[in-house]
Amino acid sequence: MKISNKYLAFASAALMLASCDLDKFPEGEQVTGDQKEEIINKRPNLITAEVNAMAAKLNMFGTISTDLTTYHNDYGVAAIAQMIDQSGQDMPVTTSGYNWFKRAQNFEDRVYDSTDDELIWKTFYNHLKAANSVLALTEGTDDATMKIYRGQALAARAYDYLNLAQLYQFTYVGHENALCVPIVTETMTDEELQNNPRATVQQVYDQIISDLNQALELMGEDYESGSNKDQIDAAVVHGLRARAYLIMQKWNEAAADAEAAIAGGTPQSLAEVSVPTFNSASASSWLWGVLITEDNDVVTTGIINWPSHLCSLTGNGYTTLVGAWRSTSSKLYDMIPASDIRKQWFVSPEGTTTLVSKKDIDDFGMSPYTNVKFGAYQNVIGNPTNASDWPLMRVEEMYLIKAEAEAMGGNLAKGKSTLESFVQTYRDPQFKSTATSATQFQDEVWLQRRMELWGEGFGLYDILRLKKPIDRKDSNYEAIVQYRIEPESQIMIYRIPQCEMNTNAGISDDQNNPAAPQPTV
């Protein structure tokens, strides 16, 4: 049975009031093993509240906003996805004040005192802290439900480290010994947290894989615990491990985990993606998502939410109200075959798309290349309520991981077969792979990822993983941000933020990522 988000919101609020009682006595003394057992046996609802809090942490308003200053990009992990994509080469947006992510687009936010940097850090570490709370309370449990909760917490923590590792250091291969981010576990004392140096990339990925391995041991092949799509099940764990192994270039392992994750869902059909969509976790392809309802804070703010900044069909947003459209790059658009439905996810240079009417395009004033991929809430064009769900993992991504990993692992024919079957069935009946080598095929899959996952927060991650340049030249990017940035330029990654440096004596200034100048055209 699915739990309503209204209950989750109540449980999260209750958790905020009760968390001190769960982890420590008011005097600061740690809860003993016997007391944890009593909580598990007599007050399991409090642990349930801790689990629900993990989901709530990904969809929060107020992570960096205060009574004095409100930041309109302060709406959780969906906002970070915007930073990741606007840091790449496939999402040109106005450079005016109405683009709340323009600092990511022009790389002005790669300084350690930027609010964007602080938002990234606090979003993932707050989520990680909630996961650690569950782990601390369920240590040593034999209860079946508590084991699932523990597995979900381990996977949630791995998700956080996986994101942090990709944003605060270059990709795994070739940088295994580089400094990454501090590892924070449920067993650490306050003294250890206050003097916690950066772990290496290798150490962080070892933690990620260890957490995911333990999660599967605890949960088994349970594809039901995530029936409420903001909860993690075995498919999501396999999907997270597939992502990690892909970055680590452990091709066989990545392919196997992607195949296991595919069992958890079915791609949205060609007909289903021939209208604006990707706005509801009820879709068959969603393995994991952020569930959002009309009473969530990010919705009641009006425009401090992801549809306001990304959906071109909302009745209340920065897109439709002031024309801060999220568009695709003209260069990417030109690479999408005419037979591929994903070309219609964007308004053509002539001002048309099969997804919405010409009247709607004209009435909203959409410019060429504007995305219509994401549907408005309840699929009602012009709906002023921005309560659409946000995708964290779709099964389509797993097909693309599986194909790339199969080819790079030595079986090009199998990888091509996997890719052709997926694309021909669900996106472009005329698609045919033309790659004659594994590296050519990897670039072919990268193009598929750029098309399929556009807007969902993978753009910069793939550039870093594949060691590609950022090339915006000769495109519809505004002239002042038409950069070409060479692979693995320092400006691509973030610096450890000031908020961490102020409280963690384990990271000195000279151990931070080097400062880098903004790129120039």
MOFEN-V61571 format. One record per residue. N is the residue number from 1. RES is the residue in one small letter. PHI is phi in whole degrees, 0 to 359 (NA if undefined). PSI is psi as a letter, one per 20 degrees, with the letter a starting at -180 (* if undefined). D_CENTER is the distance of its C-alpha to the mean C-alpha in Angstrom with 1 decimal. Layout:
((N:RES:PHI:PSI:D_CENTER) (N:RES:PHI:PSI:D_CENTER))
This chain:
((1:m:NA:p:26.1) (2:k:279:q:23.1) (3:i:265:p:23.0) (4:s:290:q:22.8) (5:n:295:h:20.3) (6:k:298:g:23.4) (7:y:294:g:24.3) (8:l:299:g:20.9) (9:a:297:g:21.3) (10:f:296:g:24.8) (11:a:296:h:23.9) (12:s:295:g:21.4) (13:a:296:g:24.2) (14:a:297:h:26.6) (15:l:298:g:24.5) (16:m:301:h:24.6) (17:l:280:h:28.3) (18:a:255:i:28.8) (19:s:298:h:26.5) (20:c:297:h:29.2) (21:d:293:h:31.6) (22:l:282:g:29.3) (23:d:275:h:28.6) (24:k:215:q:31.7) (25:f:288:r:35.1) (26:p:305:h:35.6) (27:e:283:i:37.5) (28:g:101:i:34.5) (29:e:290:p:35.8) (30:q:293:q:33.3) (31:v:290:p:33.5) (32:t:277:r:35.6) (33:g:299:g:35.0) (34:d:298:h:37.6) (35:q:292:h:36.0) (36:k:298:g:32.5) (37:e:298:h:34.4) (38:e:295:h:36.0) (39:i:296:g:32.8) (40:i:299:g:31.5) (41:n:280:h:34.8) (42:k:254:h:35.7) (43:r:226:l:32.7) (44:p:297:h:29.8) (45:n:297:h:28.5) (46:l:290:h:27.5) (47:i:289:h:25.3) (48:t:302:h:23.8) (49:a:297:h:23.1) (50:e:298:g:21.3) (51:v:297:g:19.1) (52:n:297:h:18.4) (53:a:296:h:17.6) (54:m:301:g:14.5) (55:a:295:g:13.0) (56:a:297:h:14.5) (57:k:295:h:13.1) (58:l:274:i:9.6) (59:n:221:l:11.6) (60:m:243:p:14.3) (61:f:263:p:16.7) (62:g:106:j:18.8) (63:t:294:h:16.7) (64:i:237:i:18.6) (65:s:287:q:20.9) (66:t:229:r:24.5) (67:d:297:h:27.7) (68:l:268:h:28.7) (69:t:223:p:25.5) (70:t:248:p:22.9) (71:y:256:p:19.8) (72:h:277:j:18.5) (73:n:251:j:15.0) (74:d:263:m:14.9) (75:y:219:k:12.8) (76:g:91:b:9.9) (77:v:293:h:6.2) (78:a:295:h:6.8) (79:a:291:h:9.1) (80:i:294:h:7.2) (81:a:301:h:5.6) (82:q:296:g:9.4) (83:m:298:g:10.5) (84:i:297:g:8.9) (85:d:284:h:10.5) (86:q:286:i:13.6) (87:s:279:i:14.2) (88:g:264:b:14.7) (89:q:229:j:17.5) (90:d:238:j:16.6) (91:m:222:m:16.1) (92:p:289:p:19.3) (93:v:222:q:19.8) (94:t:308:q:22.9) (95:t:265:j:23.6) (96:s:282:r:25.4) (97:g:294:i:24.8) (98:y:277:i:23.1) (99:n:261:o:19.9) (100:w:289:i:18.1) (101:f:243:j:15.9) (102:k:295:h:18.9) (103:r:293:h:18.8) (104:a:288:h:15.7) (105:q:295:h:17.5) (106:n:257:j:20.7) (107:f:66:k:19.3) (108:e:286:i:21.3) (109:d:271:j:18.6) (110:r:274:k:19.0) (111:v:244:q:21.7) (112:y:285:i:21.6) (113:d:250:j:22.7) (114:s:280:q:20.2) (115:t:292:h:18.6) (116:d:296:g:15.3) (117:d:300:g:15.5) (118:e:297:h:16.5) (119:l:297:g:13.7) (120:i:301:g:11.1) (121:w:299:g:13.5) (122:k:290:h:14.5) (123:t:300:g:11.3) (124:f:284:h:10.4) (125:y:286:h:14.1) (126:n:293:g:15.0) (127:h:296:g:12.7) (128:l:296:h:14.3) (129:k:297:g:17.6) (130:a:297:h:17.4) (131:a:295:g:16.8) (132:n:297:h:19.7) (133:s:297:g:21.9) (134:v:296:g:21.7) (135:l:296:h:22.5) (136:a:296:h:25.4) (137:l:277:h:26.9) (138:t:253:j:26.7) (139:e:302:p:28.0) (140:g:77:j:30.8) (141:t:288:q:30.5) (142:d:252:i:32.1) (143:d:290:p:31.0) (144:a:298:g:29.1) (145:t:295:g:26.8) (146:m:294:h:26.2) (147:k:296:h:25.3) (148:i:295:g:22.6) (149:y:302:g:21.3) (150:r:296:g:21.5) (151:g:298:g:19.7) (152:q:298:h:16.8) (153:a:293:g:16.8) (154:l:298:g:17.0) (155:a:293:h:14.0) (156:a:298:g:12.0) (157:r:296:g:13.4) (158:a:298:h:12.6) (159:y:302:g:8.8) (160:d:296:g:9.4) (161:y:298:h:11.8) (162:l:296:h:9.9) (163:n:289:g:7.5) (164:l:299:g:10.8) (165:a:298:h:12.8) (166:q:281:i:11.3) (167:l:263:h:11.6) (168:y:247:j:15.0) (169:q:200:r:16.8) (170:f:290:r:17.4) (171:t:298:r:16.6) (172:y:305:g:18.3) (173:v:290:p:21.3) (174:g:94:i:23.9) (175:h:229:k:22.3) (176:e:303:h:22.7) (177:n:263:j:25.0) (178:a:286:q:23.3) (179:l:288:p:22.3) (180:c:244:d:18.7) (181:v:231:r:17.8) (182:p:293:q:19.9) (183:i:269:p:19.6) (184:v:240:p:20.1) (185:t:242:r:21.5) (186:e:288:i:23.3) (187:t:265:i:26.7) (188:m:283:q:26.6) (189:t:274:r:29.2) (190:d:301:h:29.0) (191:e:296:g:31.1) (192:e:293:h:28.7) (193:l:293:h:25.7) (194:q:280:i:27.8) (195:n:219:m:28.6) (196:n:241:n:25.6) (197:p:291:r:25.3) (198:r:293:p:22.4) (199:a:281:r:22.1) (200:t:283:r:22.2) (201:v:302:g:19.4) (202:q:302:g:21.4) (203:q:296:h:21.7) (204:v:293:g:18.0) (205:y:291:h:17.3) (206:d:299:g:20.4) (207:q:295:g:19.0) (208:i:301:g:15.8) (209:i:294:g:18.1) (210:s:299:g:20.6) (211:d:298:g:18.3) (212:l:289:h:17.2) (213:n:299:g:20.8) (214:q:295:h:22.1) (215:a:301:g:19.7) (216:l:291:h:21.1) (217:e:298:h:24.6) (218:l:283:h:24.4) (219:m:270:h:22.8) (220:g:68:a:24.5) (221:e:272:l:23.5) (222:d:269:o:22.8) (223:y:260:j:21.0) (224:e:249:h:22.1) (225:s:295:i:20.7) (226:g:257:k:17.5) (227:s:298:h:19.7) (228:n:273:o:18.2) (229:k:294:i:14.7) (230:d:270:j:13.1) (231:q:255:q:15.0) (232:i:271:p:14.3) (233:d:237:a:17.0) (234:a:297:h:18.1) (235:a:300:g:16.3) (236:v:292:g:12.9) (237:v:299:g:14.5) (238:h:300:h:15.9) (239:g:296:g:12.6) (240:l:295:g:11.0) (241:r:290:h:14.4) (242:a:297:g:14.6) (243:r:299:g:11.6) (244:a:296:g:13.4) (245:y:295:h:16.8) (246:l:299:g:15.9) (247:i:297:h:15.1) (248:m:282:i:18.3) (249:q:61:k:20.2) (250:k:268:n:21.5) (251:w:295:g:21.9) (252:n:297:g:23.8) (253:e:294:g:21.6) (254:a:297:g:18.4) (255:a:296:g:20.5) (256:a:295:g:21.8) (257:d:291:h:18.6) (258:a:298:g:17.1) (259:e:297:h:20.4) (260:a:294:h:20.2) (261:a:293:h:16.9) (262:i:301:h:18.4) (263:a:296:i:21.0) (264:g:271:i:18.7) (265:g:197:r:18.4) (266:t:227:p:19.9) (267:p:304:q:18.6) (268:q:295:p:19.4) (269:s:290:r:22.8) (270:l:303:g:24.1) (271:a:294:h:25.7) (272:e:292:h:22.6) (273:v:263:j:20.7) (274:s:268:j:23.9) (275:v:226:q:23.2) (276:p:302:p:20.3) (277:t:210:b:17.9) (278:f:55:l:14.2) (279:n:228:j:14.9) (280:s:214:p:15.9) (281:a:291:i:14.7) (282:s:287:i:18.3) (283:a:298:q:17.7) (284:s:296:h:18.8) (285:s:273:i:15.9) (286:w:283:p:13.2) (287:l:270:h:12.9) (288:w:204:q:10.5) (289:g:200:r:9.5) (290:v:266:o:10.1) (291:l:271:p:13.9) (292:i:233:p:15.5) (293:t:235:r:19.3) (294:e:296:h:21.8) (295:d:264:j:22.7) (296:n:293:q:19.4) (297:d:302:h:19.7) (298:v:294:h:17.1) (299:v:274:g:19.2) (300:t:291:i:22.6) (301:t:294:h:21.9) (302:g:95:f:22.3) (303:i:237:j:20.2) (304:i:261:m:17.7) (305:n:196:r:14.8) (306:w:291:h:12.5) (307:p:299:h:15.4) (308:s:302:h:17.7) (309:h:258:i:15.9) (310:l:232:h:14.6) (311:c:277:p:17.0) (312:s:270:j:20.4) (313:l:237:j:22.3) (314:t:288:q:21.9) (315:g:267:j:25.1) (316:n:207:n:23.8) (317:g:193:r:21.4) (318:y:295:h:21.3) (319:t:291:f:21.1) (320:t:279:h:24.2) (321:l:279:h:26.1) (322:v:233:j:26.2) (323:g:75:k:25.0) (324:a:275:m:21.8) (325:w:293:q:20.6) (326:r:263:o:17.4) (327:s:247:r:19.1) (328:t:267:q:18.8) (329:s:293:q:20.8) (330:s:299:h:24.3) (331:k:291:g:24.2) (332:l:293:g:21.4) (333:y:305:g:23.1) (334:d:293:h:26.3) (335:m:276:i:24.9) (336:i:279:p:23.8) (337:p:299:q:27.0) (338:a:298:h:28.8) (339:s:280:i:28.9) (340:d:268:p:25.1) (341:i:300:h:23.8) (342:r:291:i:20.7) (343:k:293:h:23.2) (344:q:281:i:23.9) (345:w:288:i:20.4) (346:f:226:q:21.8) (347:v:292:p:25.1) (348:s:288:r:27.7) (349:p:302:h:29.8) (350:e:274:i:32.5) (351:g:85:k:30.5) (352:t:224:q:29.9) (353:t:199:q:27.5) (354:t:283:i:28.3) (355:l:283:h:25.5) (356:v:224:r:27.1) (357:s:285:q:30.7) (358:k:297:h:32.3) (359:k:297:g:33.4) (360:d:296:g:29.9) (361:i:300:g:28.9) (362:d:289:g:32.1) (363:d:295:h:32.0) (364:f:280:i:28.5) (365:g:77:k:29.5) (366:m:294:p:26.6) (367:s:268:r:27.0) (368:p:305:q:26.8) (369:y:77:j:23.4) (370:t:299:q:21.7) (371:n:279:q:19.0) (372:v:235:k:20.1) (373:k:296:g:17.3) (374:f:264:p:16.0) (375:g:284:q:18.8) (376:a:289:r:20.0) (377:y:304:p:20.2) (378:q:60:j:22.5) (379:n:60:k:22.8) (380:v:258:o:25.5) (381:i:299:p:25.6) (382:g:86:j:26.2) (383:n:299:p:25.1) (384:p:281:i:24.9) (385:t:269:p:22.8) (386:n:255:m:19.0) (387:a:244:k:18.0) (388:s:287:q:15.7) (389:d:288:r:13.0) (390:w:236:p:9.3) (391:p:281:p:7.9) (392:l:259:h:5.4) (393:m:204:p:7.9) (394:r:243:q:11.0) (395:v:294:h:14.2) (396:e:302:h:14.7) (397:e:300:h:12.3) (398:m:293:h:14.5) (399:y:299:h:17.6) (400:l:289:h:16.5) (401:i:297:g:15.8) (402:k:301:g:19.1) (403:a:297:g:21.0) (404:e:299:g:20.1) (405:a:294:h:20.7) (406:e:298:g:24.0) (407:a:292:g:25.3) (408:m:290:h:24.4) (409:g:276:j:25.9) (410:g:114:i:29.2) (411:n:238:m:29.3) (412:l:301:g:28.8) (413:a:298:g:30.6) (414:k:292:g:28.4) (415:g:299:g:25.2) (416:k:296:h:26.8) (417:s:296:g:27.9) (418:t:299:g:24.4) (419:l:293:g:23.0) (420:e:297:g:26.0) (421:s:298:g:26.1) (422:f:296:g:22.6) (423:v:293:g:22.9) (424:q:296:h:26.5) (425:t:283:h:26.0) (426:y:244:i:23.0) (427:r:225:g:22.7) (428:d:212:o:25.8) (429:p:300:h:29.0) (430:q:265:j:30.5) (431:f:293:p:27.9) (432:k:214:p:29.5) (433:s:292:p:28.1) (434:t:248:j:30.5) (435:a:293:q:29.2) (436:t:245:j:32.1) (437:s:215:r:30.2) (438:a:297:h:27.1) (439:t:291:h:25.9) (440:q:298:g:26.6) (441:f:293:h:24.8) (442:q:301:g:21.7) (443:d:292:h:21.8) (444:e:296:g:22.4) (445:v:293:h:19.3) (446:w:302:g:17.3) (447:l:299:g:18.9) (448:q:298:h:17.9) (449:r:295:g:14.2) (450:r:298:h:14.6) (451:m:284:g:16.4) (452:e:288:g:14.5) (453:l:258:j:10.8) (454:w:307:p:12.0) (455:g:86:i:10.3) (456:e:258:j:6.9) (457:g:94:k:5.5) (458:f:243:i:7.4) (459:g:304:g:10.7) (460:l:292:h:11.5) (461:y:303:g:10.1) (462:d:289:h:12.6) (463:i:300:g:15.2) (464:l:291:g:15.2) (465:r:298:g:15.2) (466:l:269:i:18.0) (467:k:56:l:19.8) (468:k:259:q:20.2) (469:p:282:r:21.4) (470:i:261:o:19.9) (471:d:235:o:22.6) (472:r:253:j:23.0) (473:k:297:q:26.8) (474:d:55:l:28.8) (475:s:222:a:26.2) (476:n:273:j:25.6) (477:y:295:q:23.9) (478:e:299:q:26.2) (479:a:304:h:28.7) (480:i:286:i:27.8) (481:v:236:k:24.3) (482:q:278:m:25.4) (483:y:276:q:24.5) (484:r:237:o:24.9) (485:i:246:p:23.3) (486:e:292:q:24.4) (487:p:306:p:22.2) (488:e:57:k:21.0) (489:s:292:q:22.5) (490:q:302:h:22.0) (491:i:294:i:20.6) (492:m:291:h:17.4) (493:i:252:r:16.1) (494:y:268:r:16.3) (495:r:265:q:19.2) (496:i:302:p:19.3) (497:p:286:q:19.7) (498:q:301:h:23.0) (499:c:300:h:22.2) (500:e:282:g:21.7) (501:m:298:h:24.7) (502:n:288:h:26.8) (503:t:244:i:26.4) (504:n:240:o:26.0) (505:a:289:i:29.2) (506:g:282:i:27.9) (507:i:238:o:26.2) (508:s:271:r:28.9) (509:d:302:h:28.6) (510:d:284:i:29.6) (511:q:261:i:26.8) (512:n:282:r:24.1) (513:n:298:q:22.6) (514:p:299:q:25.3) (515:a:290:q:25.3) (516:a:222:q:25.2) (517:p:288:q:26.6) (518:q:299:q:24.8) (519:p:291:r:25.3) (520:t:235:q:28.2) (521:v:278:*:29.0))
